[in-house]
Amino acid sequence: MASEGSTPALETTNTATDPAPEAASRDPRRVLIGRILGAIVILAAIAAAVTFRLTAGVSDSVVVAHVASVQDLQPTQPSPAPGQVLAGLPVQDLPAYRWPAIGSRVDVVGTHTVATTFYERGGRVLAVSVVSGGPVREPGPVVVTPAGDPVHEISLAGRAILSWRHAGHTIVMSSIAVPTLRLVELAQALNGAPVTATSAPARRG
């Protein structure tokens, strides 16, 4: 008689627990959330792949052009003070020539870390990057040779780009708004030539 009394209780338990998994598997909200999370993961993977493709496998012969493209981006962090380092690379002392720093960023181009500092004066912005590792090829003709370091110049998409070797690194300076002659003057100053902020623009030679 005791066993007959326990049977309905077991049947009641089974009836109460069986429908729960079916209801959960059919909940459209959970299905939608799962699809959204899956799409986010896919988009993040695509973005990472695109970034890697843009910066990886870059030959040293075209590093300067890629660095100039990085200089067209926005700063992502505050700029260090002059005399300090950014990503282990020296920061150029443009504030000494009345070009205050407004921000910085660190990128990887090929096998090189690129530390870029942005400077602004009178609404015009220029960028100076220091490339890690050994010097890379500086494209374009030599426009000036201050302190024995030839400064090369090219122009890409309206951006004047100067590059030179100094203290074992390649330096890249570029701007869309600042005149090329002014950039050349600043390059002379950074290379130790006796050029002041109020001196006449350097002549190309």
Phi, psi and omega per residue, in radians:
M1 nan -0.616 -3.137
A2 -1.134 -0.621 -3.131
S3 -1.224 -0.559 3.113
E4 -1.178 -0.573 -3.132
G5 -1.259 -0.431 -3.079
S6 -1.490 -0.310 -3.081
T7 -1.097 -0.822 3.125
P8 -1.022 -0.599 -3.129
A9 -1.119 -0.706 3.113
L10 -1.155 -0.686 3.126
E11 -1.149 -0.663 3.132
T12 -1.137 -0.704 3.131
T13 -1.108 -0.776 3.136
N14 -1.108 -0.675 -3.119
T15 -1.169 -0.588 -3.073
A16 -1.367 -0.526 -3.010
T17 -1.693 -0.420 -3.053
D18 -1.129 -0.748 -3.046
P19 -1.218 -0.323 -3.018
A20 -1.060 -0.860 3.129
P21 -1.088 -0.618 3.132
E22 -1.140 -0.717 -3.135
A23 -1.143 -0.685 -3.134
A24 -1.169 -0.712 -3.100
S25 -1.215 -0.345 -3.121
R26 -1.742 0.039 -3.105
D27 -1.227 1.935 -3.082
P28 -1.137 -0.449 3.139
R29 -1.158 -0.715 3.123
R30 -1.167 -0.668 3.111
V31 -1.102 -0.754 -3.136
L32 -1.126 -0.759 3.124
I33 -1.078 -0.722 3.123
G34 -1.082 -0.713 3.134
R35 -1.174 -0.683 3.125
I36 -1.120 -0.797 3.125
L37 -1.085 -0.672 3.105
G38 -1.124 -0.691 3.121
A39 -1.148 -0.676 3.123
I40 -1.102 -0.746 3.130
V41 -1.091 -0.725 -3.141
I42 -1.133 -0.775 3.141
L43 -1.116 -0.690 3.110
A44 -1.107 -0.693 3.127
A45 -1.157 -0.683 3.116
I46 -1.123 -0.782 -3.140
A47 -1.070 -0.732 3.118
A48 -1.125 -0.675 3.130
A49 -1.166 -0.699 3.123
V50 -1.121 -0.784 3.120
T51 -1.059 -0.745 3.138
F52 -1.125 -0.689 -3.125
R53 -1.150 -0.628 -3.124
L54 -1.241 -0.513 -3.009
T55 -1.953 -0.341 -3.102
A56 -1.567 2.681 3.069
G57 1.193 0.412 3.134
V58 -1.502 2.180 3.122
S59 -1.214 2.583 3.120
D60 -1.059 -0.376 -3.116
S61 -1.266 -0.285 -3.119
V62 -2.166 0.240 -3.125
V63 -1.059 -0.728 -3.096
V64 -1.026 -0.747 3.127
A65 -1.119 -0.681 3.115
H66 -1.217 -0.626 3.078
V67 -1.106 -0.698 3.094
A68 -1.077 -0.591 3.078
S69 -1.161 -0.691 3.068
V70 -1.077 -0.653 -3.125
Q71 -1.180 -0.236 3.088
D72 -1.462 -0.109 3.123
L73 -1.522 3.069 -3.107
Q74 -1.580 2.651 3.025
P75 -1.064 2.602 3.129
T76 -2.062 -0.094 -3.125
Q77 -2.729 2.839 3.094
P78 -1.083 2.778 -3.141
S79 -1.598 2.466 3.070
P80 -1.210 2.839 3.088
A81 -1.305 2.676 3.078
P82 -0.954 2.444 -3.108
G83 1.601 -0.260 3.077
Q84 -1.562 -3.066 -3.130
V85 -2.133 2.718 3.071
L86 -2.219 2.043 -3.065
A87 0.969 0.623 3.116
G88 1.388 0.098 -3.105
L89 -1.983 2.545 -3.060
P90 -1.206 2.467 3.093
V91 -1.579 2.318 -3.119
Q92 -1.310 2.532 -2.992
D93 -1.648 1.058 3.084
L94 -1.255 -0.472 3.072
P95 -0.980 -0.448 3.098
A96 -1.137 -0.314 3.127
Y97 -1.958 0.518 3.072
R98 1.091 0.658 2.990
W99 -2.106 1.565 -3.124
P100 -1.202 2.525 3.111
A101 -1.355 2.491 -3.119
I102 -2.116 -0.042 3.140
G103 2.814 3.061 -3.111
S104 -2.664 3.019 3.051
R105 -2.762 2.755 3.102
V106 -2.215 2.231 -3.125
D107 -2.306 2.965 3.046
V108 -2.082 2.154 3.103
V109 -2.118 1.982 -3.048
G110 1.096 -2.126 3.112
T111 -1.798 0.243 -3.027
H112 -1.974 2.386 2.916
T113 -1.426 2.354 -3.101
V114 -2.101 2.005 3.119
A115 -1.771 2.006 -3.040
T116 -2.012 2.306 3.041
T117 -2.055 2.389 -3.122
F118 -1.843 2.430 -3.121
Y119 -2.216 2.585 -3.100
E120 -2.392 2.398 3.081
R121 -2.626 2.165 3.131
G122 1.052 0.555 3.132
G123 1.442 -0.011 3.124
R124 -1.818 2.371 -3.053
V125 -2.011 2.397 2.972
L126 -2.291 2.762 -3.120
A127 -2.205 2.502 3.075
V128 -2.238 2.204 3.138
S129 -2.059 2.509 3.007
V130 -1.946 2.242 -3.068
V131 -1.754 2.227 -3.111
S132 -1.262 2.925 3.126
G133 1.360 -2.935 3.124
G134 -1.210 2.809 3.137
P135 -1.040 2.552 3.067
V136 -1.849 3.046 -3.109
R137 -1.233 2.265 3.083
E138 -1.663 2.014 -3.067
P139 -1.442 2.787 3.054
G140 1.608 2.932 -3.131
P141 -1.261 2.778 3.072
V142 -1.404 2.218 -3.123
V143 -1.830 -0.357 3.108
V144 -2.869 2.696 -3.138
T145 -2.276 1.329 3.120
P146 -1.383 2.388 3.074
A147 0.919 0.495 3.081
G148 1.427 0.057 3.137
D149 -1.845 1.832 -3.131
P150 -1.070 2.339 3.086
V151 -1.830 2.150 -3.112
H152 -1.744 2.661 -3.126
E153 -2.316 2.358 2.936
I154 -2.399 2.936 3.081
S155 -2.328 2.256 3.131
L156 -2.317 2.118 3.081
A157 0.931 0.725 3.105
G158 1.398 0.067 3.138
R159 -1.794 2.138 3.048
A160 -1.382 2.260 -3.037
I161 -2.231 2.136 3.046
L162 -1.941 2.516 3.088
S163 -2.531 2.526 3.136
W164 -2.771 2.955 3.127
R165 -1.861 2.322 -3.131
H166 -2.691 2.286 3.110
A167 0.945 0.648 3.042
G168 1.477 0.049 -3.136
H169 -2.223 2.758 2.964
T170 -1.528 2.299 3.091
I171 -1.905 2.361 3.110
V172 -2.171 2.191 3.092
M173 -2.146 2.377 3.119
S174 -2.665 2.795 3.079
S175 -2.871 2.669 3.001
I176 -1.656 -0.581 -3.003
A177 -1.663 -0.452 -3.072
V178 -1.501 2.286 3.125
P179 -1.013 2.557 -3.099
T180 -1.029 -0.722 -3.120
L181 -1.075 -0.602 3.099
R182 -1.211 -0.675 3.085
L183 -1.091 -0.732 3.124
V184 -1.075 -0.715 3.121
E185 -1.077 -0.756 3.126
L186 -1.167 -0.646 3.087
A187 -1.081 -0.696 3.070
Q188 -1.048 -0.776 -3.111
A189 -1.103 -0.757 -3.128
L190 -1.168 -0.400 3.127
N191 -1.560 0.103 3.061
G192 1.597 0.082 3.097
A193 -1.266 2.637 -3.103
P194 -1.333 1.271 3.141
V195 -2.098 2.273 3.127
T196 -1.817 2.963 -3.097
A197 -1.193 -0.334 -3.089
T198 -1.888 0.113 -3.114
S199 -1.319 2.922 -3.126
A200 -1.205 2.661 3.133
P201 -1.039 2.552 -3.140
A202 -1.264 2.573 3.075
R203 -1.587 2.574 3.086
R204 -1.358 2.459 -3.138
G205 -2.511 nan nan
